[in-house]
Amino acid sequence: MKVFLLFGLVAVALADRAHFEGEKVFRLKPVLDEHVTVIKELAKRIKVDFWRPDRSDLVSVNADVDIRVPAIYLDMVYTLLQQHDIQHEVLIEDLQAAVDAQADNKLSFRSHSYTKYNNWPMIESWMASIASSNPSMVSKQVIGNTYEGRPMPILKLGKKSGSTKPAIFMDCGIHAREWISPAFCQWFVKEALSTYGSDSQMTSLLNEMDVFVLPVFNIDGYDYTHNHNRMWRKTRSRVSGSCYGVDPNRNFDAGWCSVGASRNPCDDTYCGTAPESEIEVKHVADFIRKNRSIIKGYLTIHSYGQLLLFPYSYTYKLAADHSELMKVAQGASAALRSLYGTRYTSGRGITTIYAAAGGSDDWAYDLGVKYSYTFELRDKDTYGFLLPESQIKPTCEETMLAVKYIAAYVQKNLY
């Protein structure tokens, strides 16, 4: 009887999951104003998922555009591209095949692994285990609950001390579909603990500083990508009619909703009803504000594009510390490149990727956290959000070098 019940639950889960058979991801190369106009008009006519940039109004001449196109619109899109002579290539031939090939953990009963895309229950269990088995180096606290009621646990890494230490805050998984991001936060914790005592830089860092790690920021959304819709980006709050979710990285109080964000609740870049309207954003902002006196660095991990960004994204005004932030970003990118030759582009968000208000890095910088950076991890030209599990290890290994570079710089420039 239990076996039949299990099969029934599996069948229901499969039926409830979004499928992407025949969908393709295109890279368009607009080189004329006419091309930009055509792409923007296309977005008005059909539902297109913009991967990069993440909004149609950010399309510009000589900047590649990655879009996901439903199978029913493929003929129309091909015709439009040919009629207007818009250069293009197909990045992903069949999206469902790419989703299936990315990970092997769907409905399987396996244990946590640092080289797999773990679902939220696995990550939650891993966090409890890592904290209980490393009491002198790790503590766990819950900073609040998500919209759907899930606890938001955060890990504090660092040699226990009788006094308060300066800290770095790092979060992963703000955007639900960027699975390589939470994978990196887990990898960072593993590496920090396993190399403490043998790696002089990590040992010094954890002796003198603490690192707050939020492995999954948007827990509800992340869980939704594992069980219902792999391409989901936002939170899961009920916002308007049949539309769900807010883009948490447009919901911070940094030029909120002024540029690169939408006031349409159905859009992927919906900014919410007000800054910090999303409970998850409020919890994180409250935690950072509460610990503002000790937090000296802020790192937020995203994908994709191989970029290392710093403020600002909501204004063309240079950050007061622009030159220093650029110097550190370029040094970190060089450290990353030294392992596998992966090239990252460094720069302020608004000119390096696109304009976007309400981002967490800009907010943290304006709050006074000087060393505030956004990573856009692998890759750049092939997989987009569907980076295969075989690339988790090399991606995390090289990213560790960049994070350690920034952390060492922060540590040397605390006062």
N, C-alpha and C positions, 0 to 999 in steps of 0.2 A: 504493500500500500504506500509506504514512504517513498519507494522508488518512483511509482507513478506520480506521486505528488511533486517530487523533485523535477521530473520531466515536464510536468505541467507548468511549474514555475519558470523553468528555462524557456519553454515555448512562449509564455506570456512576456517574459523579458525580451526575447528576440523580436516579438511582434511590436513591442513598444519602443524599439530602437530605430532611430532615423537611419535610412539607407541612402546611398549616394551612387547607385549603379549608373554608369554612363556619364556621370558628371565629369567635367574637365576643368583643370586650372590653366588659364592662359597667362602668358606674360605679353602685354601689349607695349609697344614702343612708339608713343606719340611724338612726332617731330615737327608737327605743324599745329597752329592754333585750331585749325579745322578738326584735327584728330582729337584734341582735348574736348572740343564741343560735342563731337560724335559720341565719345565715351561717356560724357556726362548725360547726354540725352538717352543713351542706352540704359543707364542706371535708373532713369525716370520711367522708362517703358517696361522694364522687367526687373524682377527681384534678383540682383546680382550681389554676391558676397565679396566685398573688397577685402583682400588680404593685405595688400600694400600698394598705395596708402590705404588707410582703413575707412576713408570716406571719399565719395565721388568728387566732392567739391575741392579736394586737395590734389586732384589730377593736374599735372602741369607738363609743359613741353620738355622733352628730353629727360623725363623721369619715368622709369619703368613702372608699369601698372600690373599687378597680379590680381586676377579675379577668378572666382569660382563660378562656373556657369552650369545651371541645371540642364539635364539632357534634352528636355523638351525645347530649349531655346538655342541649341547648338547650331542648327541650320541657319537660323536668323542671324546669329552672331557671326558665323563664317561669311555669310553674304555681306553683312555690313562692313566687316573688315576688308573684304576684297573690293567692294565698291569704293571705299575711301582710301584704299591703298595704305592701310595701317599695318606696319610691320608687327609680326607676332610669332610666338612659338607656344607649343603646348608643354607646360611644365609637368603636369600630371595627366596621363592619358585616361585613367579610370580612377576616380577618387575612392570608390568603395574598395577597389583592389588595393590601393595604397593604404587605406585604413586597416584592411585585413592584414596587410603585410607588416604594419608597423609594430604591433604588439601581440603577444600570445596569451595575455592574461584574461581575455574575455570569458567570463563564467567558468574560469578554472580555479581550482582550489590549491593554490600554491602559497609559499611563504614569501616574506619580504625579501627583495633583492635590490642591490644598488645598481644593477645593470638592466633592470626591467622598469616599466612604468607601473608603479604600484598604485592601487586604488586607495581611496581615502581610509577605509577601515584598516588596511594594512599599514598605512602611514601613521595613523593614530595609535595603533598597537605598538609599532616600532618606537614611537616617541616615548611611550610609557616605559618600554623596555630599556631604551638607551639611558633614560634618566635614572631608573632604579638600579641599573648595573654600573653606573658611573657617578656615585653620590658626591665624590669630592670634586668633580669637574662639571657636572650638569645638574641644573634644576629646571623643573617644568612648572609653568603656571598658565592658567586660563585667563585670557584678557577679556572674555565676554562670549556671547553666543551669536551664531549667525541668524539670518532671517528665518531659516527653517529649524532653528533650535540646536544646531550642532555646536559643541564647545570649540573655541578657538585657542588651542594650546600653543605656547611659545616656549622655546628652549633657551636657556642662558648657559653659554659655555664659558668656562674660565676657572682658574684655580681659586677655590674658595678662600676668601680673605675676610679679616675682621673689619676692614674698611671698604667704603664704596669705591669702585674702580670706574675709570672712564670706559666707554663702550662704543661698539659699532652695532647698528641695527641692519639686518638683512631680511628681506622678504622675497618669497617666490610665489608664483601662481596667482597673480592679480587677475590675469586673463585666463579663463578656464581651459581653453584649448591648447595652451602653450605648455605641453606636458614636460618638455625638457627642463623647464624652469623648476618645478618641485623636485625633479630628479637631481638637479644640482644642489639644492639646499640639503637634501639627504646626504649627498656625496660629501659636501663640505663638513657636515657634522662627523661623518665617518673618518675623514682625513684628519680633521683637527684632533680628534681623540686618539687615533691610532699613531699619529706622528708626534704627539706631545711627549717630550722627553728625549726623542731622537732627532727631531728637526729643530735646530736652534731658533729659527725665526718663529715657528709656531709656538714653541715653548715660551719664548720671550713674550709673544703676543698674549697668550692665555695666562701668563703670570701677571702681566701688567694691566691687561684690559679684559673686559667681558665682550662676548659677541652674542647678541640676541638674534635668534633665528626663528622666523615664522615660515615653516616649510610650505604651507598652503594658505594663502591669504583668502582667496575666494573659494572656500570649501564647498559650498552648495553648488556653485557652478562646476567645479572640478568633478564632483561626484556625478553631476548630470552628464558630463562628457563621457564618463565611463559607462553609464547605464542607459542613456537615452539618445544624446545627440553629440557626437564627437566634435562637431564644429561650433558648439556653443561657446560664447565669449564672456557674457556678462554675469552678474549675480542672478539670483532666482526670486527676487522680490516681485510681488504682484503690483504692477505700476499703473496699468490702464487697460481695461477691457481684457482682450486676449493677449496683451503684450506683457512680457515678463522682463525684469532685470534692468540694471543700470551698469554702465561701464565704470567700474570702480576707479579706473585711472583717468576718469574725467570728472570725478566727484570730490576731489580735494579742493580746498579753498586757495587756489592759485590761478587768478584770472578766470575763475570758474565760468564755463560755458561761453567765453568770449570769442573763442576761435577753435576750429578743429573738433568741435563737439556738436551734438544734435539735441534739440529740445523735443524731438519726436520719440515717444516712449518705445516705439517699435524698432528704432534704429540701434545698430550695434554700438554706436558711440553716444548713446543717450546719457546726458550729464546728470540726470536726476532732477528732483524738484528744488533742491538747494544744496550748497556745499555740505558734505557729510550727511546727506539724507540717507545713505546706505549704512546700516548698522555696523557692517564689517569695517567700513572706512572710519566710522566714528570710533570704534574700539581701538583701531591702530593709531589714529591721530591722538586719541586721549592718552594711550600708552606712551607715545613719543613725547607728547607735551609734558606728561608727568615726569618723564626721565630726561627732559631737555638738558638739564645741567650736566649730565654725564655722557649723553650721546654725541659723539664727535664725528661719526661717519654714517652715511645712509647708503645702502646698496639695494637696488631692486632689480630682480632678474626676470627678463622677458625673452621672447623669441618672435620673429626670426630676423636675420639680416646682417649679423656679424658687425655690430656697432657698439661703441662705448660712448654714451651720451651724458651730457651734464647740462645744467640750467643755462639758458631758459628754453622752454618749448612754447610758452604762451605769449612771449614778447620778443621783439628783435633787440631789445636793450641788452647790452652785454652784462653778464654777472659781474659784480664787483671784483670777484676773484677769478675772472675768466682766464687770465694767462696761467695762473697756477693750476687751475682745474684742467686746462688743456695739457700742460706739461705732465701732470700725473696720469692723465688718460693715455697719452702717447707712450709713456713709460710702461704702463700696464699692458697696452696693446702689443708692445714689443716683447714683453715677457711672455705673453700668451702665444705669440707667433713663434717663439723660439723652440717650442716643442714639436709641433706638426706643420708649421709653416702657414697656419690659418691666418688670413689677413682680416683685421678689423679696421674700420674707419672710426676715428675719434672726432668729436665735435659737439657743439651745443645742439640741442634737439631740434630747434626750429629750422635750422639751415642744413642739418645733417640728415634728418629723416622727414619731418613735416611739422607744421604748427599743430599744437594740441594743448588746450587749456585744461586745468584741473588735475594735472599729473602729480604723483606723489613725490617725485624728486624735486620739482620746482617748489612744492609746498614745504618740504623739509629744509631746502636751502633758505627759503624766505623766513622760516622759523629760526634759522641761525645755525643749522647743521651744515657747516662749510663744505665738507667733502661728500657731495651728494651725486651719485652716479646711477645710470640705468644701463644694464647690459642687454643687448639683443643677441642671443646666442645663435649657434648654427641653425640652419645653414643659410645659403644665399641664393642658390640657383636651381635646386632640384626638388627638395621635399617640403619646403614651407613649414607648416605646423605639424607635419607628419614625419618628423625625423625618426628614422628606424632605431630600434633598441640597440642595434650594433654600434651606433654612434654615441650612445650615452657615455661610455667610458672615456673615449678620446675627448669628447666635448667637455666633460667635467674635469679631466686632467689638465687641459690647457687653461680652462677658466679659473681653476685653483691658482695658477701662477699669477694671473691678473689680479685676482682678489687679494692674494697674499701681498702683492706689490702695493696695492692701495692701502691695505691694512698696515703694512710696515711704515708707509709714509705718514699715515694718520698718527701712528704710535710715536714717530719721531717728532711730530709737530703738534703735540697735545697742548702745549702751553706757549 
